[in-house]
Amino acid sequence: MKKLTLEIADRLANGVINCVKRNKFAPVAVNIVDRQANVLVQKRMDGCIHVGIPEFSYAKAYTCAVTNLASREFRDKYTSDNNPAKFCQMNSMIDISGGKMAAFPGGILLRNNDSEVIGAIGVSGASGDEDEYAGLKSVWDSGLPMQTQPKEHSCTTLREE
């Protein structure tokens, strides 16, 4: 697989929504973007807060596409060692991007089986760990030939496994 298509992106977005419903997470918005961070699919579940949440989900996906990191990894890269200079750098990157980046969980980087970046998923509306899990689970359940970053979830509120 060299790139995400509209059909694949729609399948992944539907997978996110199905995972959220199965686990009884709060309603979410999901964005699927290509490797240049262009939106292929954006969906918002009924009951999802319509102000902010869709933008947050896009910011998570955008962060993945421009940094080649999951949004959680982006945050951790600049905050894990409590270095004020790195924290300032992260905040500057977010500011310079016009606020398009998000330094919290819910953004999943997608790679093909040749390890090439093909896009990203951004999920927002539930907790960060739940958002991230729904994105990961969608890819894992799809059977599509792609790898996720992160490779494992951190969610502790699952009702499925």
N, C-alpha and C positions, 0 to 999 in steps of 0.2 A: 504494500500500500504506500503510494508516494504522497497522497494528500487526502484530506477529508473532503467528502462530497456532502451535498445537502442531505441526501438520503441517510448517510452514515451519521451526520450531525443530528438529524431528527431522531434517529434510533437511539443515540446516546442520551439526548435530552429526555426522551420518553422513559428511558431506563432510570434516569435520575428521579423523575417524578414517581415512577412505580416503587422505587426503593423507599422514598420518603413516605409514601402511603403505607407500605407494608410495615414500616417501623414506627408509624404514628408520630413522625417528626413534625414540627411546625411547617406550614406551607412555605415553599421556596420559589425563587426565580433562578433560572439556569441560562447561562450563555455558553454556546459552543463557538469557538473562534478558530480560524485557520492559523497557519504559522506566522502570518503577518498581523495577527490580532484583529482581522476583519470578522465581524459577526456573521456566522452562517445560520444560526438558529438562536432565538431568544424566546423563552417561555416563562410565564408567571402563573403559578397555581392559583386557583380560586382561594381566597382568604389570605393570600400573601400581601403584606403591606406594599402598596404600590409606590410609595415615596421612598427613594433611597435604595431599597433592596435590589431592584434590577440593576442599578448602577454599581452596587457593591459586587454583585455576581460578575458583571463585566470587568470590573477592576481586578478581581481575582484572576480571571482568565487572561486579561491583558498582561498582568504581572508575569505570569508563567511564560507567555509568548515572547516577551522582551528580555527576560532574564535567563531563560532556559532552566528555571527552577520552579518547583511547586511554591505556591504563595507562602506556605508555612516555612519552607526552606529559605525563602527570601528574607523573611523576618528573622529567622534563627541565625542566618549568616551575619547579620548586622547587630544582633542583640545578645548573642549567647555568651560573649566574654565580658559583658558590661563595659565595653570600650566606648566612651562618649564620642570619640571621633567617628567611629563606625556608625553609631546611632545617628549622628548628625548627617553622615553621608546618606544613609537610608532615607531620612526625612527630606533631604535635598533632592534625591532622586524622585521621590513622590511629588514634591513641589514642582520640580522642573517638568515632570510629565503632565502637569496640569491637573494633578490629583487623580490621574488614571490608574495608579498603582495601589495595591492593597497589601499590607504586611500582616495578614492573618489567615488562618486555614480556610480552605474551601476552593482553592485553585489547584487543578490537576494538570500537569504537563503530559502531553501525549506524544509518544515516539512510535515509529514503525519498528519492525523487527530488525532493521538495519541501524537502529538507534538514532535515526534522523527525526528531528522535531517536525510534527505534522499539525499541531494545534494544541488547544487547551480547553478545559472545561472549568467554568466558574459557577459555583453554587452559593446562594446566600438566602438566609431566612430562618434557618434553624441554628443550633449552636455551630461553631466553627468545626468541631470534630464531626458533627453529624453532616454538615455540608460536605466536608471532605470525603466522608465515608460514602455518601450517596453518589458522588462523582466517580470514586474508585469502583464501587460495586456495579455501576452502570457499565463500565468498560469490562470488568471481569466477567459479568454475566453475558455480555454481547457475543463473546466468542470471536471477536474481530482480532486480526493479527496486529496487536499494538501493545506497547508497554506503558505503564503508568509511573509517574513520579509525583508523589512518593509511591513506593512499592507496597507499603503496609499502612493500615489505618490505626488511628488512636482512639476510636470511638468506644465509649463504655456504656452507652445507652441503647444498645441494639436490642431488637425484639426478634431478630433472625440471625442466622450465622451461616 
